[in-house]
Amino acid sequence: PLEYRFKKVQKEIRFVLDLLHVDYKFDNMDKFYKLNGKALIVSNHLSDVDPLILIANSEKPVTFISKMETFKFPFVGVIAQALEVFPLDRKNLMNQISQIKEIVNYLKDPTKPSVIVYIEGTRNKHPENPCLDFHPGTLKIAMMAKVPLLSVATYGTFRVLDKKSYMKRVLTQFKFLELRTVKDLENVNTTDLAVELKKEIDLEVDNMRRIDVEFLKTQRLSKKRREIELAFNKRILS
């Protein structure tokens, strides 16, 4: 059963994240837990570990949409299969249309969990900048499946797999933001909603940068390295 697989996978992910010295800061996760049913969870994307950290810390099963290459990655590929992750071929439009239909049917199934989608379409390789443009078409999944839309802001995860990072601990932050009900999504223009969500998440990411700056002050880093790490927060330091 998926619930059993989820618990088993959680233990494996937590073990690996502990080895990578990852710290977590989660806010408003009760918005997800109190859901009567499921939701399409939309988030900004900074690292391949983004969904893994959410999965490792969730009290109930959740899966995600990912690029096809994920299934070839060691460790992560096995997890993707175990959690029924949806592979998306970003170069094949027909594949995308087919997968969207499958995701909609998946969300309609009362036995299946919520789905996380990274609405930028790819990870933002420059975390010091605002989020990449959000893809409006992704939001139609929630409308077609008639499930709520829950937004999440993410920050700090880009350091987890950074081979150049010398930090002994890595702070990753996640905050669950506004929940838009099925009724809220009726007759909504997805292009306008995508812009609204981007502003909402960008604003919260700036708040996370402030927390990140305070965290960096507690780390023993060389002057040069501290400058490099602080550069990711230049939007609030300028």
C-alpha positions in Angstrom: 0.0 0.0 0.0 1.1 3.6 -0.7 0.9 4.6 2.9 3.3 1.8 3.9 5.7 2.7 1.1 5.6 6.3 2.1 6.6 5.6 5.7 9.4 3.4 4.5 10.7 5.9 2.0 10.5 8.7 4.7 13.0 6.8 6.9 15.4 6.5 4.0 15.2 10.1 3.1 15.6 11.3 6.7 18.7 9.2 7.0 20.3 10.7 3.9 19.3 14.3 4.9 20.9 13.8 8.3 24.1 12.8 6.6 23.9 16.1 4.6 23.4 18.1 7.9 20.1 19.6 6.9 18.0 21.6 9.3 14.4 22.4 8.7 12.0 25.3 9.4 8.4 24.6 8.5 5.6 27.1 9.0 1.8 26.7 8.6 2.0 23.0 7.7 -1.3 22.5 9.6 -3.0 24.1 6.5 -2.1 20.9 4.7 -2.9 18.5 7.5 -6.3 20.1 8.1 -7.4 19.6 4.5 -10.6 17.6 4.1 -9.3 15.6 1.2 -6.3 16.6 -1.0 -4.9 19.5 -2.9 -2.6 20.5 -5.7 0.4 22.0 -3.9 2.3 24.6 -5.9 5.8 25.7 -5.0 8.9 27.5 -6.3 11.8 25.2 -7.1 15.5 25.6 -6.1 16.9 22.1 -5.8 16.3 18.4 -6.6 15.9 17.8 -2.9 12.8 20.2 -2.6 10.2 17.4 -2.7 12.3 15.0 -0.7 12.5 17.4 2.3 8.7 17.9 2.2 8.1 14.2 2.0 10.5 13.5 4.9 8.6 15.9 7.1 5.0 15.2 6.1 2.6 13.5 8.4 0.5 12.2 5.5 1.4 10.8 2.1 2.2 13.2 -0.8 3.7 12.7 -4.2 5.0 15.1 -6.9 5.5 15.8 -10.6 9.1 15.6 -11.8 11.2 15.6 -15.0 11.7 12.2 -16.6 15.4 12.2 -15.8 14.6 12.0 -12.1 13.9 8.3 -12.5 17.5 7.7 -13.7 19.0 9.3 -10.6 20.4 7.0 -7.9 18.3 6.8 -4.8 15.8 9.5 -6.0 14.7 7.3 -8.9 13.8 4.5 -6.6 11.8 6.9 -4.4 10.0 8.3 -7.4 8.8 4.8 -8.4 7.8 3.9 -4.8 5.7 7.1 -4.4 4.0 7.0 -7.8 5.7 10.2 -9.0 4.6 11.6 -12.4 7.4 11.8 -15.0 7.0 14.8 -17.3 8.8 15.0 -20.6 9.4 18.8 -21.0 10.4 18.3 -24.7 7.3 16.3 -25.6 4.0 18.3 -25.7 1.9 15.2 -26.2 3.5 13.5 -23.2 2.7 16.6 -21.1 -1.0 16.6 -22.2 -1.3 12.9 -21.5 0.4 13.2 -18.0 -1.9 16.1 -17.1 -4.9 14.0 -17.8 -3.4 11.2 -15.6 -2.7 13.7 -12.8 -6.3 15.0 -12.9 -7.6 11.4 -12.7 -5.2 10.7 -9.9 -6.4 13.6 -7.8 -10.0 12.6 -8.4 -9.3 9.2 -6.9 -10.2 9.4 -3.1 -7.5 6.7 -2.3 -4.6 8.8 -3.7 -2.7 11.6 -2.0 -2.0 15.3 -2.8 0.4 16.2 -5.6 3.2 18.7 -5.5 4.0 20.6 -8.7 6.9 23.0 -9.2 5.2 25.7 -11.2 8.3 27.3 -12.6 8.8 24.3 -14.8 12.5 23.9 -13.8 14.6 24.8 -10.8 15.8 28.4 -10.4 19.6 28.2 -10.7 20.0 31.7 -9.4 18.3 31.8 -6.0 19.4 35.4 -5.4 16.9 36.4 -8.1 13.1 36.3 -7.9 11.2 33.2 -8.9 11.1 32.3 -12.6 7.8 32.9 -14.4 5.0 30.6 -13.3 3.3 28.4 -15.9 -0.5 29.2 -15.8 -1.5 25.9 -17.5 -0.3 24.0 -14.5 -3.1 25.6 -12.4 -5.8 24.1 -14.6 -5.0 20.7 -13.0 -6.6 21.8 -9.7 -9.6 23.2 -11.6 -10.1 20.1 -13.7 -9.7 17.8 -10.7 -11.8 20.1 -8.5 -9.3 20.2 -5.6 -8.0 23.1 -3.6 -4.8 24.9 -4.5 -2.2 25.3 -1.7 0.9 27.5 -2.3 4.3 26.9 -0.6 7.4 29.1 -0.5 10.8 27.4 -0.3 14.3 28.7 0.4 17.8 27.5 1.3 17.5 24.1 -0.4 20.0 25.1 -3.1 22.8 24.6 -0.5 22.1 21.0 0.3 23.8 19.5 -2.8 26.3 22.3 -3.3 29.7 20.8 -3.4 31.3 24.2 -2.9 29.4 24.8 0.4 31.5 24.7 3.6 28.6 25.2 6.0 28.3 22.6 8.8 24.6 22.9 8.9 22.2 23.9 6.1 18.9 25.7 6.9 16.0 24.9 4.6 12.8 26.8 4.9 9.2 26.0 3.9 6.1 28.0 4.5 2.6 27.0 3.5 0.7 30.1 2.3 -2.8 30.7 1.1 -5.3 27.9 0.5 -7.6 28.5 -2.4 -10.7 26.4 -2.3 -12.5 24.8 -5.2 -15.0 27.6 -5.0 -12.2 30.3 -5.0 -10.9 28.8 -8.3 -14.2 29.0 -10.1 -14.1 31.3 -13.2 -10.5 32.4 -12.3 -8.1 33.4 -15.1 -5.1 31.1 -14.7 -2.7 33.7 -16.2 -3.7 36.3 -13.5 -3.6 33.6 -10.8 -0.1 32.6 -11.8 1.1 36.2 -11.5 -0.6 36.5 -8.1 1.0 33.3 -6.8 4.4 34.4 -8.0 4.1 37.7 -6.1 2.9 35.9 -3.0 5.8 33.4 -3.0 8.4 36.0 -4.0 7.3 38.2 -1.0 7.6 35.2 1.4 11.0 34.2 0.0 12.3 37.7 0.8 11.2 37.1 4.4 13.0 33.8 4.4 16.2 35.6 3.2 16.1 37.7 6.3 15.9 34.5 8.5 18.7 33.1 6.4 21.0 36.1 7.1 20.5 35.6 10.9 21.2 31.9 10.5 24.5 32.7 8.7 25.6 34.9 11.5 25.7 31.7 13.7 27.9 29.8 11.3 31.7 29.7 11.5 32.7 30.8 8.0 35.6 32.6 6.5 35.0 36.2 5.5 35.1 35.3 1.8 32.7 32.4 2.3 30.3 34.5 4.4 30.2 37.1 1.6 29.4 34.3 -1.0 26.6 32.9 1.2 25.2 36.4 1.9 25.2 37.1 -1.8 22.2 34.8 -2.2 20.3 37.3 0.0 21.3 40.5 -1.8 17.7 41.4 -2.5 17.2 42.3 1.1 20.7 43.4 1.9 20.8 46.1 -0.9 
